[in-house]
Amino acid sequence: MALHPESIEVMNEIWPVVHSQREALFRDLEALPISKWRTPSLCPGWDVQDVLAHLVDDAKTTRLGFISDLVTARFDFDRCNALGVIRERTDDPKSTLAEFRAVSDRTSSAPAPLATRLVEIFVHAEDIRRPLGIEHDYPAGHVAAALHYQVNTKVNLGGGRERVRGLHLVATDANAHFGRGSEVRGTAIALLLAASGRPVSPHELTGPGAPALLF
C-alpha cells in the first residue's frame, strides 16, 4: 500500500475537514423538499433521513457511550447502528437536519482510529447525495486518507480489505495508490465508495480490475 507523504499529512487536519463536510452536507439538504427525505439511500434498508440520523448519532458518540450501546445491542454492530438511528430520527426531517447542524462541530468519537471520521462523513454523505442527484467536490487528499484506512481494514470491521484484495487502486485525482494486482483507476471518492461496498457507475472506474468492484 502506498500513500503520498502529502496525503499522510492531512491526517493532522481531520476534525476541521469533518466539520466543514458536515456543514456542506447541511447546506445541500437545507432546502430539500419533505417528499425527498424518504428517498432510499445507498445504505440498504435506510432512506436518506435514516443516514442523516446515523450521522447525528455518530457525532454524539463518545467512547464510553459506544461501549454501553454495544452492550445493549448484544455486541451486534448493525443492531447498534439501528438503535442509534431510532434514537436520533425525528418525525420531522427538518428537526433531524437541525440536530445534525447542532452537533456538526463536535469532536467526540467511538474508540476507533481517527481516520474513521473521514470514512463516515465521506461515504455517508455520498449515501445521501447520490440518490438525490446532488454533486459535491470532496478534498481528494483527505478522501485518499480515508481510502487508505478502508483498504487496510477488514470488511467485518467496516472496512474493505477483502473487496480490494488482488487489485491495484490508483486515484486519478490524488497522488495515491494502493495494493498490487489488476489495476483499477478512478477518483478517490469513487474508489472509496467501491471499497466500502457501495455501487458506483461503470464509467467511474477503469482498468482490467474494475469489474471486480462494479456490483
Backbone bond lengths (Angstrom), bond angles and torsions (degrees), N, CA, C in turn:
res aa  C-N    CA-C-N  psi(-1)  N-CA   C-N-CA  omega(-1)  CA-C   N-CA-C  phi
1 M - - - 1.455 - - 1.529 108.81 -
2 A 1.323 116.29 142.72 1.451 119.01 -179.07 1.517 110.16 -139.17
3 L 1.305 115.25 135.73 1.448 121.73 177.11 1.518 106.98 -135.94
4 H 1.317 117.02 126.74 1.453 120.81 -177.60 1.522 110.21 -60.52
5 P 1.362 118.79 142.74 1.465 121.49 -179.32 1.526 113.62 -51.16
6 E 1.340 117.92 -36.04 1.456 119.86 179.40 1.522 110.78 -62.04
7 S 1.350 116.58 -35.37 1.454 120.40 178.98 1.519 111.04 -73.06
8 I 1.330 117.35 -33.68 1.458 120.73 177.35 1.523 110.11 -63.61
9 E 1.336 116.77 -36.51 1.458 120.73 -178.82 1.528 112.18 -64.16
10 V 1.332 117.48 -27.06 1.451 118.83 -178.16 1.520 111.82 -66.73
11 M 1.329 117.63 -16.37 1.452 119.60 178.82 1.531 111.35 -62.23
12 N 1.337 116.78 -21.03 1.457 120.85 177.72 1.524 112.05 -79.43
13 E 1.336 117.40 -6.12 1.454 121.47 -176.09 1.527 111.73 -116.98
14 I 1.302 117.30 23.30 1.461 120.11 -171.28 1.525 113.02 -61.22
15 W 1.323 118.51 -52.67 1.459 118.74 -174.19 1.516 113.70 -62.71
16 P 1.340 120.78 -42.85 1.466 118.65 175.92 1.527 112.90 -58.28
17 V 1.329 116.38 -37.51 1.461 119.90 178.62 1.523 110.61 -68.25
18 V 1.324 116.80 -44.95 1.467 120.29 178.60 1.523 110.09 -58.10
19 H 1.319 116.47 -45.02 1.465 120.05 -178.87 1.529 111.28 -63.89
20 S 1.314 116.87 -42.36 1.472 119.38 -179.75 1.519 111.39 -67.88
21 Q 1.330 117.19 -35.54 1.458 120.20 178.63 1.526 111.72 -71.72
22 R 1.306 117.89 -34.95 1.466 120.36 174.72 1.528 109.88 -63.38
23 E 1.335 116.03 -43.49 1.462 119.77 179.60 1.529 110.93 -64.06
24 A 1.327 117.04 -40.36 1.467 120.76 179.06 1.525 110.90 -63.45
25 L 1.333 116.81 -39.81 1.456 119.89 178.79 1.527 110.28 -66.81
26 F 1.319 116.74 -40.06 1.466 119.81 176.13 1.520 110.35 -57.53
27 R 1.310 117.49 -46.86 1.468 121.15 -179.02 1.521 111.33 -61.87
28 D 1.334 116.73 -38.57 1.464 119.97 179.81 1.523 112.34 -66.27
29 L 1.336 116.65 -28.65 1.463 120.51 -175.09 1.525 113.31 -100.36
30 E 1.315 116.67 -6.99 1.463 120.95 -173.61 1.529 112.56 -58.24
31 A 1.327 117.02 -37.18 1.469 120.39 -177.67 1.526 112.43 -103.94
32 L 1.321 117.95 14.60 1.457 120.71 -177.45 1.529 110.27 -66.91
33 P 1.336 117.58 127.37 1.472 120.03 178.66 1.527 111.04 -61.56
34 I 1.305 115.85 148.78 1.459 121.19 -179.56 1.523 111.30 -54.69
35 S 1.329 116.73 -38.05 1.461 120.83 -177.09 1.520 113.21 -63.61
36 K 1.325 117.84 -20.27 1.471 121.20 -176.71 1.516 113.04 -86.97
37 W 1.316 118.14 -13.90 1.459 120.29 -175.04 1.524 113.16 -69.84
38 R 1.323 117.72 -17.68 1.462 120.57 178.03 1.530 111.83 -91.82
39 T 1.315 117.40 6.24 1.465 121.33 178.25 1.531 110.13 -60.00
40 P 1.334 118.25 129.15 1.468 119.77 177.46 1.533 110.88 -59.35
41 S 1.306 116.84 133.70 1.460 121.28 178.40 1.526 109.45 -87.54
42 L 1.323 115.77 -176.70 1.466 119.74 174.72 1.523 111.78 -76.47
43 C 1.341 117.26 -10.36 1.466 121.28 175.69 1.525 108.40 -85.65
44 P 1.315 119.14 116.39 1.464 121.28 -178.38 1.524 112.41 -53.17
45 G 1.332 116.53 127.02 1.447 121.20 177.13 1.517 115.17 87.38
46 W 1.314 117.73 -7.38 1.467 121.61 179.97 1.514 110.39 -113.22
47 D 1.354 116.27 136.42 1.452 119.20 170.07 1.534 108.27 -89.59
48 V 1.324 116.76 179.89 1.469 118.50 -173.56 1.522 111.74 -65.76
49 Q 1.346 117.72 -31.39 1.464 118.43 177.31 1.524 111.14 -69.04
50 D 1.321 117.07 -36.02 1.466 119.95 176.37 1.529 110.69 -59.39
51 V 1.334 116.29 -44.16 1.473 119.86 -179.20 1.515 109.93 -63.80
52 L 1.339 116.50 -41.72 1.460 119.12 178.87 1.526 110.32 -64.15
53 A 1.336 117.32 -40.31 1.466 120.54 177.21 1.531 110.27 -61.46
54 H 1.333 116.47 -37.95 1.465 120.05 176.17 1.524 110.55 -62.50
55 L 1.324 117.33 -40.94 1.459 120.29 178.83 1.525 111.69 -66.23
56 V 1.320 116.91 -33.79 1.472 120.27 174.36 1.524 109.47 -63.98
57 D 1.314 115.75 -48.39 1.463 120.71 179.66 1.521 110.71 -61.35
58 D 1.330 116.41 -41.26 1.463 120.90 179.35 1.520 111.05 -62.20
59 A 1.325 116.75 -41.71 1.464 120.52 -179.28 1.526 111.76 -66.11
60 K 1.325 116.52 -31.11 1.462 120.86 -179.14 1.525 113.67 -84.37
61 T 1.317 116.19 -15.16 1.459 120.48 -173.49 1.522 112.44 -63.59
62 T 1.310 115.72 135.44 1.460 122.19 172.81 1.520 107.78 -115.62
63 R 1.307 116.51 167.84 1.464 119.79 -179.47 1.526 111.70 -60.15
64 L 1.323 116.84 -48.87 1.459 120.07 -179.73 1.524 111.06 -68.33
65 G 1.329 116.39 -37.84 1.450 120.02 179.05 1.515 111.93 -64.15
66 F 1.316 115.92 -38.34 1.465 120.16 179.12 1.528 110.70 -63.44
67 I 1.312 116.22 -44.94 1.459 120.27 179.75 1.522 110.53 -61.96
68 S 1.341 116.71 -42.41 1.461 120.79 178.15 1.517 111.25 -62.26
69 D 1.338 116.61 -44.69 1.464 120.89 179.96 1.529 111.21 -64.16
70 L 1.338 115.60 -38.08 1.462 119.35 -178.66 1.522 110.91 -66.92
71 V 1.321 116.08 -38.32 1.470 119.90 176.60 1.530 109.70 -63.85
72 T 1.338 116.15 -44.10 1.463 120.69 178.38 1.530 111.11 -59.47
73 A 1.340 115.73 -36.34 1.465 121.34 -179.33 1.517 112.69 -85.65
74 R 1.333 117.03 9.79 1.458 122.96 179.41 1.535 111.58 58.49
75 F 1.327 114.90 38.06 1.463 123.09 176.29 1.531 113.04 62.10
76 D 1.315 115.06 27.85 1.464 121.65 175.02 1.525 107.27 -103.43
77 F 1.347 117.61 110.37 1.463 121.40 -175.76 1.522 111.73 -61.77
78 D 1.326 117.57 -40.71 1.463 120.10 179.88 1.522 111.17 -63.48
79 R 1.336 116.38 -42.24 1.462 120.17 178.06 1.529 110.37 -65.74
80 C 1.302 115.77 -37.73 1.460 120.54 178.74 1.532 110.36 -61.14
81 N 1.342 116.15 -44.52 1.463 120.20 178.31 1.522 111.35 -65.27
82 A 1.330 116.21 -40.31 1.462 120.40 -179.45 1.535 111.05 -63.42
83 L 1.328 116.32 -39.65 1.460 120.03 178.18 1.524 110.84 -64.93
84 G 1.328 116.18 -36.45 1.463 120.10 177.54 1.513 111.99 -65.12
85 V 1.329 117.08 -39.28 1.467 121.10 177.85 1.525 110.14 -64.17
86 I 1.316 116.50 -44.69 1.467 120.65 178.70 1.526 110.25 -59.79
87 R 1.311 116.04 -40.14 1.461 121.27 -177.65 1.529 111.93 -66.19
88 E 1.336 117.15 -37.19 1.463 120.52 -171.60 1.527 114.68 -102.47
89 R 1.321 117.72 -16.99 1.461 119.44 179.07 1.528 109.91 -73.46
90 T 1.323 117.00 134.85 1.463 122.15 179.19 1.523 109.57 -113.24
91 D 1.327 116.11 166.06 1.460 120.05 177.48 1.525 111.24 -65.44
92 D 1.319 116.76 -31.10 1.462 122.21 179.82 1.524 109.25 -103.21
93 P 1.334 118.34 113.03 1.470 120.24 -179.66 1.527 113.25 -54.95
94 K 1.333 116.05 -32.33 1.463 118.95 -179.45 1.525 111.19 -65.71
95 S 1.327 116.90 -29.41 1.462 120.08 176.23 1.527 110.53 -70.42
96 T 1.332 116.24 -39.53 1.463 120.01 175.56 1.526 109.77 -61.25
97 L 1.337 116.19 -42.72 1.462 120.90 179.20 1.528 111.16 -64.25
98 A 1.333 116.72 -42.00 1.467 120.29 178.91 1.527 110.63 -62.47
99 E 1.329 116.93 -39.31 1.465 120.51 178.46 1.519 110.46 -67.58
100 F 1.327 116.58 -36.26 1.467 120.41 176.77 1.520 110.53 -59.62
101 R 1.312 116.70 -45.33 1.470 118.95 178.67 1.525 110.69 -65.90
102 A 1.321 117.32 -37.20 1.465 121.10 -178.01 1.526 112.00 -62.64
103 V 1.334 116.99 -29.98 1.467 120.04 -177.47 1.535 112.22 -104.33
104 S 1.336 116.79 6.86 1.465 120.46 -171.08 1.518 114.47 -66.73
105 D 1.341 117.13 -19.22 1.465 118.45 -178.76 1.533 112.21 -102.41
106 R 1.308 117.78 11.36 1.464 120.70 178.90 1.519 110.63 -71.75
107 T 1.340 115.43 154.65 1.468 121.32 177.67 1.521 111.37 -125.21
108 S 1.328 116.84 22.17 1.465 119.76 176.07 1.514 109.23 -82.02
109 S 1.323 115.76 159.45 1.461 119.36 -175.58 1.524 110.82 -160.91
110 A 1.320 114.80 156.03 1.459 120.06 169.77 1.524 108.61 -65.20
111 P 1.335 118.81 163.25 1.466 121.15 178.93 1.526 110.59 -73.31
112 A 1.319 115.50 77.41 1.461 121.92 -178.01 1.522 108.35 -143.85
113 P 1.343 118.35 160.26 1.464 120.40 177.92 1.524 111.33 -54.01
114 L 1.313 116.80 145.05 1.457 121.53 -175.88 1.528 112.07 -61.26
115 A 1.314 117.32 -26.42 1.467 120.33 179.34 1.525 111.64 -60.30
116 T 1.334 117.65 -23.47 1.460 119.55 178.97 1.524 111.73 -64.11
117 R 1.334 117.26 -23.05 1.470 119.74 177.98 1.528 109.81 -66.62
118 L 1.328 116.34 -36.68 1.463 120.07 176.05 1.521 110.55 -68.06
119 V 1.323 116.30 -44.42 1.468 120.06 179.73 1.524 109.70 -58.40
120 E 1.319 117.08 -47.04 1.461 121.41 -177.64 1.519 112.10 -58.11
121 I 1.330 117.07 -51.52 1.462 118.34 -174.37 1.517 111.96 -73.38
122 F 1.330 119.17 -37.40 1.462 119.95 -179.88 1.529 111.59 -69.71
123 V 1.313 116.83 -50.93 1.470 119.83 -175.45 1.528 110.78 -67.94
124 H 1.326 117.30 -46.86 1.466 118.66 -177.12 1.531 111.85 -70.86
125 A 1.318 117.41 -30.17 1.469 118.41 174.88 1.528 110.14 -63.03
126 E 1.330 116.88 -40.00 1.464 119.72 177.06 1.527 111.58 -72.55
127 D 1.339 117.63 -30.40 1.462 120.51 173.19 1.524 110.34 -55.35
128 I 1.323 115.58 -34.61 1.465 122.04 -179.67 1.523 111.41 -86.58
129 R 1.333 116.11 -50.29 1.468 119.75 -171.30 1.526 113.25 -66.71
130 R 1.307 117.80 -44.50 1.464 119.65 -173.07 1.531 112.99 -60.31
131 P 1.322 119.75 -48.18 1.468 118.69 178.11 1.530 113.19 -63.56
132 L 1.329 116.64 -24.23 1.461 120.66 179.56 1.526 112.58 -89.98
133 G 1.335 116.83 -3.52 1.461 120.39 179.95 1.514 113.69 73.10
134 I 1.341 116.82 26.50 1.465 121.59 -179.90 1.524 109.12 -98.26
135 E 1.316 116.49 125.03 1.457 120.92 178.52 1.526 110.22 -97.42
136 H 1.327 115.37 148.50 1.461 120.22 -178.59 1.516 109.21 -148.95
137 D 1.317 116.59 139.97 1.463 121.71 175.94 1.526 109.08 -92.37
138 Y 1.320 116.04 116.44 1.459 121.35 -179.55 1.521 110.65 -96.21
139 P 1.342 118.45 151.93 1.461 121.54 176.16 1.524 110.04 -70.90
140 A 1.327 116.30 105.36 1.466 121.34 -169.53 1.526 113.02 -57.17
141 G 1.327 117.56 -38.91 1.455 119.48 -179.17 1.517 112.68 -62.82
142 H 1.311 116.84 -39.43 1.458 120.83 178.69 1.521 111.54 -73.72
143 V 1.326 116.15 -34.55 1.468 118.82 175.11 1.529 109.61 -64.12
144 A 1.335 116.54 -39.85 1.469 120.30 177.60 1.526 110.73 -62.34
145 A 1.333 117.21 -36.24 1.464 120.16 177.14 1.529 110.57 -65.44
146 A 1.332 116.92 -38.76 1.463 120.82 175.81 1.522 110.75 -64.98
147 L 1.333 116.01 -40.92 1.461 120.76 178.49 1.524 111.07 -63.24
148 H 1.324 116.64 -39.40 1.461 121.41 177.31 1.526 110.54 -56.60
149 Y 1.329 115.89 -41.93 1.463 119.69 178.30 1.523 110.55 -66.54
150 Q 1.326 116.99 -45.82 1.461 120.62 -175.93 1.522 113.05 -61.75
151 V 1.325 117.42 -42.67 1.469 119.25 -175.88 1.526 111.77 -73.16
152 N 1.324 116.82 -11.86 1.457 120.48 178.22 1.525 113.11 -105.63
153 T 1.328 116.52 7.77 1.461 121.58 -176.29 1.523 110.13 -120.97
154 K 1.320 116.69 135.97 1.456 121.51 -178.71 1.530 111.61 -62.37
155 V 1.319 115.22 150.82 1.460 121.13 179.31 1.525 111.32 -60.35
156 N 1.333 117.04 -39.95 1.470 118.90 -177.90 1.524 113.14 -71.01
157 L 1.329 116.39 -5.61 1.459 121.50 174.45 1.525 110.82 -109.72
158 G 1.331 115.79 14.39 1.456 120.35 177.79 1.511 115.19 93.75
159 G 1.339 116.94 2.57 1.455 120.49 -178.39 1.515 112.98 -95.40
160 G 1.324 115.81 -154.21 1.461 119.47 -177.20 1.511 114.04 -145.71
161 R 1.338 116.89 21.48 1.459 120.18 -173.46 1.518 112.81 -56.71
162 E 1.310 117.65 -45.68 1.467 120.21 -178.40 1.525 111.74 -67.19
163 R 1.334 117.36 -32.07 1.461 120.20 -178.82 1.531 112.38 -67.26
164 V 1.321 116.21 -30.65 1.466 118.91 -174.75 1.524 112.49 -104.29
165 R 1.326 117.42 7.03 1.459 120.31 179.84 1.533 109.70 -60.96
166 G 1.319 116.10 133.11 1.454 121.31 -179.78 1.519 113.97 81.77
167 L 1.338 116.09 12.36 1.456 120.30 -179.41 1.522 110.86 -122.55
168 H 1.323 115.30 149.84 1.461 122.31 174.74 1.524 107.13 -111.93
169 L 1.317 116.37 104.18 1.462 121.59 -177.67 1.517 110.07 -87.75
170 V 1.319 116.37 129.61 1.461 121.91 -179.82 1.524 108.67 -124.93
171 A 1.321 116.35 116.61 1.464 120.78 178.07 1.525 108.92 -79.77
172 T 1.308 116.46 125.77 1.464 120.58 -177.12 1.518 112.99 -83.38
173 D 1.318 117.49 -11.17 1.463 120.21 -178.60 1.526 111.95 -119.12
174 A 1.322 117.14 10.85 1.471 121.54 178.12 1.525 107.76 -148.56
175 N 1.308 115.69 151.90 1.464 120.04 -179.19 1.523 108.63 -82.80
176 A 1.327 115.73 71.95 1.470 120.45 -175.28 1.519 110.27 -150.12
177 H 1.323 115.22 140.23 1.459 120.95 173.87 1.515 108.46 -147.45
178 F 1.338 115.26 154.21 1.455 120.08 -171.57 1.519 110.79 -142.50
179 G 1.314 116.72 137.03 1.452 121.46 170.95 1.517 114.92 81.42
180 R 1.328 114.47 176.78 1.461 122.29 178.60 1.513 109.26 -131.67
181 G 1.321 115.49 145.05 1.455 120.11 178.59 1.505 111.13 134.37
182 S 1.318 116.27 -148.70 1.462 121.72 -178.95 1.526 109.76 -67.20
183 E 1.304 115.84 131.59 1.462 120.13 -174.72 1.520 112.32 -75.02
184 V 1.329 114.55 139.69 1.458 123.04 172.38 1.521 106.92 -130.43
185 R 1.320 116.47 121.68 1.460 120.97 -179.42 1.519 109.73 -112.59
186 G 1.311 115.12 141.73 1.464 120.44 177.65 1.508 109.84 179.72
187 T 1.313 117.55 171.77 1.458 119.99 175.28 1.521 109.20 -63.75
188 A 1.304 115.64 158.58 1.467 119.53 -179.32 1.524 111.28 -59.69
189 I 1.340 117.20 -38.57 1.466 118.75 -177.99 1.527 111.00 -69.89
190 A 1.334 117.84 -37.01 1.466 120.07 177.99 1.523 110.49 -66.06
191 L 1.321 116.88 -41.95 1.462 120.43 178.38 1.524 111.06 -65.77
192 L 1.334 116.84 -39.43 1.459 120.55 179.01 1.529 110.83 -63.27
193 L 1.313 116.38 -43.80 1.461 119.54 179.67 1.524 110.88 -63.64
194 A 1.325 116.32 -45.91 1.464 120.08 -179.49 1.522 111.19 -62.54
195 A 1.329 116.84 -43.23 1.462 120.90 178.98 1.529 111.29 -65.03
196 S 1.326 116.33 -25.75 1.462 121.78 -179.38 1.528 112.36 -90.25
197 G 1.332 116.46 5.59 1.453 120.31 176.63 1.508 114.84 85.15
198 R 1.333 117.15 18.32 1.454 121.00 178.60 1.528 110.06 -97.60
199 P 1.324 117.69 146.64 1.463 120.04 177.20 1.526 111.03 -73.72
200 V 1.310 116.25 139.27 1.459 121.80 173.56 1.522 108.01 -126.79
201 S 1.320 116.68 160.27 1.463 120.66 -179.24 1.520 109.95 -71.51
202 P 1.322 118.59 144.55 1.469 122.10 -178.63 1.519 113.68 -54.61
203 H 1.343 117.27 -32.79 1.465 118.95 -177.80 1.531 112.72 -74.01
204 E 1.341 117.45 -10.12 1.466 120.07 -177.00 1.518 113.03 -81.41
205 L 1.333 117.09 -21.19 1.459 121.03 -178.98 1.524 109.18 -122.92
206 T 1.318 116.37 137.42 1.461 121.02 177.85 1.521 109.27 -131.20
207 G 1.326 115.72 168.52 1.457 120.96 179.18 1.520 111.40 105.85
208 P 1.326 116.44 162.01 1.471 120.86 -175.90 1.523 113.81 -61.45
209 G 1.329 117.94 -25.22 1.449 119.61 -178.62 1.527 113.80 -90.44
210 A 1.326 117.78 -4.22 1.458 121.62 -175.45 1.526 114.11 -56.46
211 P 1.360 118.84 -43.03 1.472 118.32 -178.32 1.530 114.07 -55.47
212 A 1.326 117.23 -27.40 1.470 120.21 -179.03 1.522 112.45 -67.28
213 L 1.340 116.51 -21.48 1.461 120.45 -178.37 1.518 113.22 -109.44
214 L 1.318 116.83 5.24 1.456 120.73 178.87 1.521 108.64 -104.45
215 F 1.316 116.12 112.46 1.459 120.02 -178.22 1.519 109.62 -146.22
